[in-house]
Amino acid sequence: MNNLIIGICDDEKEECAYLQKLLNELLKNRQVEFHVYQNGASLCSDLNSGDIHFSMIFLDIYLENELGIDIAKQVKKIDKAVPIIFITTSRDFAVEAFSVRAFHYLVKPVTVSELKKVLDSLLEEIEEEPFIQVQQGHDIIRVWLKNICYLQSDNKVVHIMNNKKDIVVNHPLKEIEVKLSSDFLKIQRGFIVNMDYISHMKGDSCVLKDGRELLISRTNRSKIRQIYKEFIYNRAMEEAT
């Protein structure tokens, strides 16, 4: 069972505290980390840093001088997979909420029963997300595939860059590679990248969303570029449906 990182964005501090209280009650058997924001800029700033990967975000529709719908669009540009649950005093934005692929929306005042329904459904999806199990020291840990930026072989260990945290494991890269999904691309010997974290391809390199530039194997350059091109096309088709 993975730990949860929950974002709450509402310009009313009392509403944030109330929602956090309800969530703590419903998630009392889980380890939960909360990050609370009063505006979209601070939320997006933390997302852009790459240091936080939210399990879910609760977002108010009406904030002072901004709309939650607009904040959600910015959030999805940074992390298209993060589930967003809108909180609103009106159902007027229901259609727009789903246009940004919101997971759900709750009408204020939020009740325990309605919140529980949403959480149960969302947690079921989260638990089904693919992961790998690796040995780190004496511990066996789970690493969720969507959180992995890249894997790099270094002598007898592998560095798994997971939300800017370097997880060092005692496994051959080949052993881990077979457990990865087709979203992962081997760009050179000993280096595998999650294509969701690639910003774009250049002539002899790929540029990650954090600005890092990685060289592509000269021998397999054409094949690598073609695989990435097909990945981008398939992603675009998925988002269009």
DOMI-74162 format. One record per residue (C-alpha): residue in three letters; residue number from 0; z, x, y. Coordinates in Angstrom, 3 decimals. Last residue first. Example, Ala and Ser with C-alpha at 12.3 -4.5 7.8 and 13.67 -1.06 7.14 Angstrom:
<r res="Ser" n="1" zz="7.140" xx="13.670" yy="-1.060"/>
<r res="Ala" n="0" zz="7.800" xx="12.300" yy="-4.500"/>
***
This chain:
<r res="Thr" n="240" zz="-27.374" xx="-10.992" yy="10.348"/>
<r res="Ala" n="239" zz="-28.312" xx="-8.568" yy="13.132"/>
<r res="Glu" n="238" zz="-25.326" xx="-6.315" yy="12.420"/>
<r res="Glu" n="237" zz="-26.427" xx="-5.819" yy="8.817"/>
<r res="Met" n="236" zz="-30.007" xx="-5.046" yy="9.885"/>
<r res="Ala" n="235" zz="-28.803" xx="-2.443" yy="12.381"/>
<r res="Arg" n="234" zz="-26.640" xx="-0.810" yy="9.715"/>
<r res="Asn" n="233" zz="-29.598" xx="-0.702" yy="7.317"/>
<r res="Tyr" n="232" zz="-31.787" xx="0.994" yy="9.953"/>
<r res="Ile" n="231" zz="-29.106" xx="3.545" yy="10.802"/>
<r res="Phe" n="230" zz="-28.634" xx="4.427" yy="7.113"/>
<r res="Glu" n="229" zz="-32.394" xx="4.713" yy="6.592"/>
<r res="Lys" n="228" zz="-32.625" xx="7.215" yy="9.462"/>
<r res="Tyr" n="227" zz="-29.642" xx="9.131" yy="8.060"/>
<r res="Ile" n="226" zz="-31.322" xx="9.459" yy="4.667"/>
<r res="Gln" n="225" zz="-34.561" xx="10.551" yy="6.350"/>
<r res="Arg" n="224" zz="-32.814" xx="13.216" yy="8.442"/>
<r res="Ile" n="223" zz="-31.118" xx="14.625" yy="5.350"/>
<r res="Lys" n="222" zz="-34.385" xx="14.706" yy="3.385"/>
<r res="Ser" n="221" zz="-36.214" xx="16.513" yy="6.186"/>
<r res="Arg" n="220" zz="-33.418" xx="19.065" yy="6.638"/>
<r res="Asn" n="219" zz="-32.980" xx="19.895" yy="2.937"/>
<r res="Thr" n="218" zz="-33.901" xx="23.595" yy="3.080"/>
<r res="Arg" n="217" zz="-32.698" xx="24.131" yy="6.635"/>
<r res="Ser" n="216" zz="-29.285" xx="22.667" yy="5.881"/>
<r res="Ile" n="215" zz="-28.028" xx="20.885" yy="8.970"/>
<r res="Leu" n="214" zz="-25.853" xx="22.570" yy="11.585"/>
<r res="Leu" n="213" zz="-22.925" xx="20.652" yy="13.031"/>
<r res="Glu" n="212" zz="-22.358" xx="19.693" yy="16.663"/>
<r res="Arg" n="211" zz="-18.996" xx="18.282" yy="17.784"/>
<r res="Gly" n="210" zz="-19.257" xx="15.749" yy="20.585"/>
<r res="Asp" n="209" zz="-16.535" xx="13.381" yy="19.324"/>
<r res="Lys" n="208" zz="-19.240" xx="10.989" yy="18.123"/>
<r res="Leu" n="207" zz="-20.637" xx="13.690" yy="15.862"/>
<r res="Val" n="206" zz="-23.858" xx="15.538" yy="16.661"/>
<r res="Cys" n="205" zz="-26.207" xx="16.455" yy="13.817"/>
<r res="Ser" n="204" zz="-28.125" xx="19.718" yy="13.735"/>
<r res="Asp" n="203" zz="-31.500" xx="21.392" yy="13.396"/>
<r res="Gly" n="202" zz="-33.717" xx="19.205" yy="15.570"/>
<r res="Lys" n="201" zz="-31.060" xx="16.793" yy="16.797"/>
<r res="Met" n="200" zz="-29.451" xx="13.868" yy="14.988"/>
<r res="His" n="199" zz="-27.280" xx="11.253" yy="16.632"/>
<r res="Ser" n="198" zz="-23.713" xx="9.997" yy="17.113"/>
<r res="Ile" n="197" zz="-22.535" xx="10.654" yy="13.569"/>
<r res="Tyr" n="196" zz="-19.136" xx="9.180" yy="12.674"/>
<r res="Asp" n="195" zz="-20.516" xx="6.268" yy="10.641"/>
<r res="Met" n="194" zz="-22.538" xx="8.862" yy="8.732"/>
<r res="Asn" n="193" zz="-19.373" xx="10.191" yy="7.054"/>
<r res="Val" n="192" zz="-20.118" xx="13.901" yy="6.804"/>
<r res="Ile" n="191" zz="-20.099" xx="16.289" yy="3.832"/>
<r res="Phe" n="190" zz="-19.919" xx="20.095" yy="4.201"/>
<r res="Gly" n="189" zz="-19.662" xx="22.669" yy="1.387"/>
<r res="Arg" n="188" zz="-23.373" xx="23.466" yy="1.353"/>
<r res="Gln" n="187" zz="-25.073" xx="21.652" yy="4.177"/>
<r res="Ile" n="186" zz="-25.568" xx="18.123" yy="5.488"/>
<r res="Lys" n="185" zz="-24.098" xx="16.276" yy="2.498"/>
<r res="Leu" n="184" zz="-24.105" xx="12.656" yy="3.616"/>
<r res="Phe" n="183" zz="-21.408" xx="10.053" yy="3.138"/>
<r res="Asp" n="182" zz="-22.161" xx="6.359" yy="3.658"/>
<r res="Ser" n="181" zz="-23.350" xx="6.238" yy="0.026"/>
<r res="Ser" n="180" zz="-19.708" xx="6.016" yy="-1.036"/>
<r res="Leu" n="179" zz="-17.475" xx="8.898" yy="-2.063"/>
<r res="Lys" n="178" zz="-15.920" xx="9.387" yy="-5.506"/>
<r res="Val" n="177" zz="-18.629" xx="11.788" yy="-6.724"/>
<r res="Glu" n="176" zz="-17.988" xx="14.023" yy="-3.698"/>
<r res="Ile" n="175" zz="-14.289" xx="14.474" yy="-4.495"/>
<r res="Glu" n="174" zz="-14.870" xx="16.469" yy="-7.703"/>
<r res="Lys" n="173" zz="-17.770" xx="18.327" yy="-6.120"/>
<r res="Leu" n="172" zz="-15.476" xx="19.388" yy="-3.247"/>
<r res="Pro" n="171" zz="-13.171" xx="21.151" yy="-5.724"/>
<r res="His" n="170" zz="-9.652" xx="19.763" yy="-5.342"/>
<r res="Asn" n="169" zz="-6.485" xx="21.307" yy="-3.937"/>
<r res="Val" n="168" zz="-6.166" xx="19.183" yy="-0.803"/>
<r res="Val" n="167" zz="-5.802" xx="19.911" yy="2.911"/>
<r res="Ile" n="166" zz="-5.598" xx="16.839" yy="5.128"/>
<r res="Asp" n="165" zz="-6.585" xx="17.720" yy="8.693"/>
<r res="Lys" n="164" zz="-5.703" xx="14.860" yy="11.020"/>
<r res="Lys" n="163" zz="-8.436" xx="14.023" yy="13.546"/>
<r res="Asn" n="162" zz="-8.654" xx="10.470" yy="12.153"/>
<r res="Asn" n="161" zz="-9.033" xx="11.945" yy="8.640"/>
<r res="Met" n="160" zz="-10.690" xx="15.348" yy="8.495"/>
<r res="Ile" n="159" zz="-10.493" xx="16.177" yy="4.796"/>
<r res="His" n="158" zz="-10.248" xx="19.955" yy="4.357"/>
<r res="Val" n="157" zz="-11.000" xx="21.056" yy="0.818"/>
<r res="Val" n="156" zz="-9.284" xx="23.963" yy="-0.936"/>
<r res="Lys" n="155" zz="-10.357" xx="26.881" yy="-3.148"/>
<r res="Asn" n="154" zz="-12.427" xx="28.755" yy="-0.552"/>
<r res="Asp" n="153" zz="-12.950" xx="26.327" yy="2.318"/>
<r res="Ser" n="152" zz="-14.889" xx="23.166" yy="1.485"/>
<r res="Gln" n="151" zz="-15.310" xx="20.745" yy="4.356"/>
<r res="Leu" n="150" zz="-14.987" xx="16.959" yy="4.323"/>
<r res="Tyr" n="149" zz="-15.989" xx="14.741" yy="7.245"/>
<r res="Cys" n="148" zz="-14.925" xx="11.837" yy="9.461"/>
<r res="Ile" n="147" zz="-12.734" xx="10.101" yy="6.884"/>
<r res="Asn" n="146" zz="-11.083" xx="6.897" yy="8.109"/>
<r res="Lys" n="145" zz="-13.652" xx="4.561" yy="6.495"/>
<r res="Leu" n="144" zz="-13.021" xx="6.232" yy="3.144"/>
<r res="Trp" n="143" zz="-9.321" xx="5.374" yy="3.035"/>
<r res="Val" n="142" zz="-7.236" xx="8.324" yy="1.872"/>
<r res="Arg" n="141" zz="-4.594" xx="7.649" yy="-0.750"/>
<r res="Ile" n="140" zz="-2.018" xx="10.295" yy="-1.616"/>
<r res="Ile" n="139" zz="-0.783" xx="12.037" yy="-4.767"/>
<r res="Asp" n="138" zz="2.050" xx="14.365" yy="-3.823"/>
<r res="His" n="137" zz="3.032" xx="17.820" yy="-5.074"/>
<r res="Gly" n="136" zz="0.849" xx="19.650" yy="-2.559"/>
<r res="Gln" n="135" zz="-1.771" xx="17.147" yy="-1.447"/>
<r res="Gln" n="134" zz="-3.414" xx="15.636" yy="-4.501"/>
<r res="Val" n="133" zz="-6.197" xx="13.171" yy="-3.888"/>
<r res="Gln" n="132" zz="-6.732" xx="9.450" yy="-4.378"/>
<r res="Ile" n="131" zz="-9.879" xx="8.017" yy="-2.847"/>
<r res="Phe" n="130" zz="-10.209" xx="4.782" yy="-0.918"/>
<r res="Pro" n="129" zz="-12.329" xx="1.637" yy="-0.756"/>
<r res="Glu" n="128" zz="-11.110" xx="-1.326" yy="1.324"/>
<r res="Glu" n="127" zz="-9.694" xx="-4.096" yy="-0.880"/>
<r res="Glu" n="126" zz="-6.203" xx="-3.780" yy="0.596"/>
<r res="Ile" n="125" zz="-7.632" xx="-4.394" yy="4.069"/>
<r res="Glu" n="124" zz="-9.396" xx="-7.592" yy="2.983"/>
<r res="Glu" n="123" zz="-6.236" xx="-9.063" yy="1.464"/>
<r res="Leu" n="122" zz="-4.344" xx="-7.949" yy="4.550"/>
<r res="Leu" n="121" zz="-6.679" xx="-9.994" yy="6.735"/>
<r res="Ser" n="120" zz="-6.298" xx="-13.216" yy="4.778"/>
<r res="Asp" n="119" zz="-2.529" xx="-12.937" yy="4.538"/>
<r res="Leu" n="118" zz="-2.299" xx="-11.970" yy="8.211"/>
<r res="Val" n="117" zz="-4.344" xx="-14.960" yy="9.389"/>
<r res="Lys" n="116" zz="-2.351" xx="-17.428" yy="7.325"/>
<r res="Lys" n="115" zz="0.931" xx="-15.808" yy="8.402"/>
<r res="Leu" n="114" zz="-0.008" xx="-16.132" yy="12.077"/>
<r res="Glu" n="113" zz="-0.623" xx="-19.847" yy="11.655"/>
<r res="Ser" n="112" zz="2.742" xx="-20.368" yy="9.903"/>
<r res="Val" n="111" zz="4.708" xx="-18.193" yy="12.325"/>
<r res="Thr" n="110" zz="3.372" xx="-20.077" yy="15.333"/>
<r res="Val" n="109" zz="1.421" xx="-18.639" yy="18.261"/>
<r res="Pro" n="108" zz="1.975" xx="-20.546" yy="21.497"/>
<r res="Lys" n="107" zz="-0.830" xx="-19.991" yy="22.127"/>
<r res="Val" n="106" zz="-4.020" xx="-20.564" yy="20.132"/>
<r res="Leu" n="105" zz="-4.960" xx="-18.002" yy="17.496"/>
<r res="Tyr" n="104" zz="-8.374" xx="-16.453" yy="16.953"/>
<r res="His" n="103" zz="-9.964" xx="-14.924" yy="13.886"/>
<r res="Phe" n="102" zz="-11.728" xx="-11.831" yy="12.576"/>
<r res="Ala" n="101" zz="-13.692" xx="-11.357" yy="15.768"/>
<r res="Arg" n="100" zz="-17.320" xx="-10.483" yy="15.110"/>
<r res="Val" n="99" zz="-18.216" xx="-10.083" yy="18.799"/>
<r res="Ser" n="98" zz="-20.155" xx="-13.358" yy="18.654"/>
<r res="Phe" n="97" zz="-17.150" xx="-14.846" yy="16.858"/>
<r res="Ala" n="96" zz="-15.090" xx="-14.739" yy="20.022"/>
<r res="Glu" n="95" zz="-18.012" xx="-16.048" yy="22.065"/>
<r res="Val" n="94" zz="-18.022" xx="-19.239" yy="19.991"/>
<r res="Ala" n="93" zz="-14.252" xx="-19.674" yy="20.260"/>
<r res="Phe" n="92" zz="-14.135" xx="-18.967" yy="24.010"/>
<r res="Asp" n="91" zz="-13.265" xx="-22.506" yy="25.088"/>
<r res="Arg" n="90" zz="-10.537" xx="-22.837" yy="22.446"/>
<r res="Ser" n="89" zz="-7.844" xx="-22.482" yy="25.094"/>
<r res="Thr" n="88" zz="-4.501" xx="-20.721" yy="25.588"/>
<r res="Thr" n="87" zz="-5.811" xx="-17.684" yy="23.760"/>
<r res="Ile" n="86" zz="-4.986" xx="-14.966" yy="21.262"/>
<r res="Phe" n="85" zz="-7.973" xx="-13.193" yy="19.741"/>
<r res="Ile" n="84" zz="-7.687" xx="-11.399" yy="16.422"/>
<r res="Ile" n="83" zz="-9.834" xx="-8.272" yy="16.242"/>
<r res="Pro" n="82" zz="-10.524" xx="-6.456" yy="12.956"/>
<r res="Val" n="81" zz="-11.573" xx="-2.800" yy="13.440"/>
<r res="Ala" n="80" zz="-14.951" xx="-2.062" yy="11.838"/>
<r res="Lys" n="79" zz="-17.093" xx="-1.498" yy="14.952"/>
<r res="Asp" n="78" zz="-14.769" xx="1.193" yy="16.286"/>
<r res="Ile" n="77" zz="-15.893" xx="2.638" yy="19.619"/>
<r res="Lys" n="76" zz="-18.632" xx="0.153" yy="20.503"/>
<r res="Lys" n="75" zz="-16.476" xx="-2.578" yy="18.947"/>
<r res="Val" n="74" zz="-13.659" xx="-1.808" yy="21.385"/>
<r res="Gln" n="73" zz="-15.979" xx="-2.102" yy="24.389"/>
<r res="Lys" n="72" zz="-17.209" xx="-5.516" yy="23.197"/>
<r res="Ala" n="71" zz="-13.614" xx="-6.561" yy="22.548"/>
<r res="Ile" n="70" zz="-12.652" xx="-5.663" yy="26.124"/>
<r res="Asp" n="69" zz="-15.419" xx="-7.931" yy="27.422"/>
<r res="Ile" n="68" zz="-14.234" xx="-10.804" yy="25.208"/>
<r res="Gly" n="67" zz="-10.633" xx="-10.167" yy="26.294"/>
<r res="Leu" n="66" zz="-11.591" xx="-11.027" yy="29.842"/>
<r res="Glu" n="65" zz="-10.637" xx="-9.008" yy="32.875"/>
<r res="Asn" n="64" zz="-8.958" xx="-9.275" yy="36.305"/>
<r res="Glu" n="63" zz="-5.540" xx="-10.149" yy="34.819"/>
<r res="Leu" n="62" zz="-5.962" xx="-10.851" yy="31.135"/>
<r res="Tyr" n="61" zz="-7.363" xx="-14.015" yy="29.579"/>
<r res="Ile" n="60" zz="-8.576" xx="-13.724" yy="25.983"/>
<r res="Asp" n="59" zz="-5.495" xx="-11.900" yy="24.679"/>
<r res="Leu" n="58" zz="-6.202" xx="-9.321" yy="21.994"/>
<r res="Phe" n="57" zz="-4.415" xx="-8.713" yy="18.715"/>
<r res="Ile" n="56" zz="-5.878" xx="-5.554" yy="17.158"/>
<r res="Met" n="55" zz="-5.953" xx="-4.683" yy="13.461"/>
<r res="Ser" n="54" zz="-5.562" xx="-1.701" yy="11.127"/>
<r res="Phe" n="53" zz="-5.988" xx="0.490" yy="14.182"/>
<r res="His" n="52" zz="-7.194" xx="4.070" yy="13.948"/>
<r res="Ile" n="51" zz="-5.357" xx="6.183" yy="16.493"/>
<r res="Asp" n="50" zz="-5.980" xx="9.834" yy="17.376"/>
<r res="Gly" n="49" zz="-9.704" xx="9.338" yy="18.004"/>
<r res="Ser" n="48" zz="-9.140" xx="9.729" yy="21.737"/>
<r res="Asn" n="47" zz="-11.652" xx="6.960" yy="22.366"/>
<r res="Leu" n="46" zz="-9.353" xx="4.409" yy="20.741"/>
<r res="Asp" n="45" zz="-6.444" xx="5.478" yy="22.937"/>
<r res="Ser" n="44" zz="-8.606" xx="5.170" yy="26.055"/>
<r res="Cys" n="43" zz="-9.949" xx="1.823" yy="24.860"/>
<r res="Leu" n="42" zz="-6.431" xx="0.366" yy="24.769"/>
<r res="Ser" n="41" zz="-5.495" xx="1.889" yy="28.128"/>
<r res="Ala" n="40" zz="-8.630" xx="0.470" yy="29.765"/>
<r res="Gly" n="39" zz="-8.246" xx="-2.957" yy="28.178"/>
<r res="Asn" n="38" zz="-5.010" xx="-3.827" yy="29.935"/>
<r res="Gln" n="37" zz="-1.324" xx="-4.505" yy="29.259"/>
<r res="Tyr" n="36" zz="-1.162" xx="-2.460" yy="26.065"/>
<r res="Val" n="35" zz="1.195" xx="-2.309" yy="23.074"/>
<r res="His" n="34" zz="0.889" xx="0.127" yy="20.166"/>
<r res="Phe" n="33" zz="2.833" xx="-0.870" yy="17.061"/>
<r res="Glu" n="32" zz="3.428" xx="1.122" yy="13.858"/>
<r res="Val" n="31" zz="4.233" xx="-0.845" yy="10.708"/>
<r res="Gln" n="30" zz="5.756" xx="0.219" yy="7.393"/>
<r res="Arg" n="29" zz="5.734" xx="-2.807" yy="5.160"/>
<r res="Asn" n="28" zz="8.420" xx="-5.081" yy="3.734"/>
<r res="Lys" n="27" zz="9.268" xx="-6.621" yy="7.126"/>
<r res="Leu" n="26" zz="5.644" xx="-7.598" yy="7.716"/>
<r res="Leu" n="25" zz="6.181" xx="-11.278" yy="8.507"/>
<r res="Glu" n="24" zz="9.314" xx="-10.686" yy="10.567"/>
<r res="Asn" n="23" zz="7.852" xx="-7.659" yy="12.335"/>
<r res="Leu" n="22" zz="4.720" xx="-9.651" yy="13.141"/>
<r res="Leu" n="21" zz="6.763" xx="-12.448" yy="14.698"/>
<r res="Lys" n="20" zz="8.750" xx="-9.991" yy="16.841"/>
<r res="Gln" n="19" zz="5.553" xx="-8.179" yy="17.909"/>
<r res="Leu" n="18" zz="4.087" xx="-11.513" yy="18.999"/>
<r res="Tyr" n="17" zz="7.154" xx="-12.328" yy="21.109"/>
<r res="Ala" n="16" zz="7.288" xx="-8.837" yy="22.673"/>
<r res="Cys" n="15" zz="3.598" xx="-8.971" yy="23.590"/>
<r res="Glu" n="14" zz="3.991" xx="-12.463" yy="25.068"/>
<r res="Glu" n="13" zz="6.959" xx="-11.301" yy="27.143"/>
<r res="Lys" n="12" zz="4.979" xx="-8.306" yy="28.393"/>
<r res="Glu" n="11" zz="2.223" xx="-10.521" yy="29.797"/>
<r res="Asp" n="10" zz="-0.959" xx="-8.462" yy="30.301"/>
<r res="Asp" n="9" zz="-1.817" xx="-8.792" yy="26.612"/>
<r res="Cys" n="8" zz="-3.212" xx="-6.157" yy="24.242"/>
<r res="Ile" n="7" zz="-1.445" xx="-5.711" yy="20.912"/>
<r res="Gly" n="6" zz="-2.540" xx="-2.910" yy="18.566"/>
<r res="Ile" n="5" zz="-1.313" xx="-2.684" yy="14.997"/>
<r res="Ile" n="4" zz="-1.188" xx="0.397" yy="12.788"/>
<r res="Leu" n="3" zz="-0.361" xx="-0.590" yy="9.228"/>
<r res="Asn" n="2" zz="0.808" xx="1.723" yy="6.462"/>
<r res="Asn" n="1" zz="-1.159" xx="1.649" yy="3.227"/>
<r res="Met" n="0" zz="0.000" xx="0.000" yy="0.000"/>
***
